[in-house]
């Protein structure tokens, strides 16, 4: 039976990169998952109460260009989304590129065979989707960061410390483990190792 879940992302977060690579690897390995990728703005998450929303600030675009491009590709070029998703995470966390720079975002878009102008044309529409997704995540799930997995009406922030590497089955196994906690241990609130073996 198909397992449905959502997972939040912002390309700025290395732990989102780890979790999303596991999800994408699991899908590559044939996992029967129906995954909804939900944008969540870390820039907005750090805005103090009473301050202007990042969506409305002149400098807000620096936090939103990459995320908006991801939403645009997800919604308008869905068959290319996973490859773009991987490329944008890689640009930020493997190549240490400044994805707050719209020129860098355009280069990543183009590297995936997409037209930067066509993607940029949906910027305002995608920013509004991010705003709505972020507000709903906070109101409905008390979401505070990424990656947060959502199954039904339950949301869990998950910090995975490794990446699946070249083994898609490892990604599938990791995410199945996360989903098993939802299913089998609904009262588990926190499971945090004091040390991680390196």
Buried (B, 14 or more C-beta within 10 A) or exposed (E): EEBEBBBBBBBBBBBBBBBBBBBBBBBBBEBEBEBEBBBBBBBBBEBEEEEEBBBEBEEBBBBBBBBBBBBBBBEBBEEBBBBBBBBBBBBBBEEEBEBBEBEBBBBBBEBBEBEBEEBBEBBEEBBEBBBEBBBEBBEEBEBEBBBBBBBEEEBBBBBBEEBBEEEBBBBBBBBBEBBEBBEEEEEEEEEEEEEEEE
